[in-house]
Amino acid sequence: MPKMKSNRAAVKRFRFTGSGKIKRHKAYASHILTKKSSKRKRNLRQSALVAKSDERRIKAMISQK
């Protein structure tokens, strides 16, 4: 039986924190930035945690125990 491969797209998008939660980047920060306020764009630069309901699926894609 060959090794299971992790989803490379998911590996590039998510990181684990020290406590085992999954960190992600926020969306909507790449284009059409003129209509967005400075405050909104600044908040989009911060990282966020993945929702509890999605954690299991992402861990399966990354295939980390």
C-alpha positions in Angstrom: 0.0 0.0 0.0 1.6 3.3 -1.0 1.8 6.3 1.3 -1.2 8.7 1.4 -0.4 12.0 -0.3 -1.3 15.3 1.3 -3.2 17.8 -0.7 -0.4 20.3 -1.7 -2.8 23.2 -2.2 -4.1 22.8 1.4 -0.5 22.5 2.8 0.4 25.8 1.2 -2.7 27.5 2.6 -2.9 26.3 6.2 -0.5 26.2 9.1 -0.8 24.7 12.6 -0.4 26.8 15.7 1.5 25.6 18.7 -1.7 24.4 20.4 -2.8 22.4 17.3 -5.4 24.8 15.9 -5.3 25.6 12.2 -4.4 29.1 11.0 -5.6 30.5 7.7 -5.4 33.8 5.7 -8.4 35.9 5.1 -10.0 36.3 1.6 -11.0 39.4 -0.4 -7.6 41.2 -0.1 -6.2 40.7 -3.6 -8.0 43.1 -5.9 -10.7 45.8 -6.1 -9.1 47.5 -3.1 -10.0 51.1 -3.9 -13.6 50.7 -2.6 -12.4 49.0 0.6 -11.6 51.2 3.6 -8.1 51.2 5.1 -9.4 49.6 8.3 -11.0 46.8 6.4 -7.8 46.1 4.3 -5.7 46.3 7.5 -7.9 43.7 9.2 -7.7 41.4 6.1 -3.9 41.2 6.6 -4.4 39.4 9.9 -4.5 35.7 10.0 -7.6 33.9 11.4 -8.3 30.4 12.8 -10.2 27.8 10.9 -13.8 27.1 12.1 -14.2 24.1 14.4 -16.6 22.5 11.9 -13.9 22.6 9.1 -10.9 21.4 11.1 -11.5 17.7 10.5 -11.7 18.1 6.7 -8.5 20.2 6.6 -6.6 17.9 8.9 -7.5 15.0 6.5 -6.2 17.0 3.5 -3.0 17.9 5.3 -2.9 14.4 6.7 -1.3 15.4 9.9 -2.1 13.4 13.1 
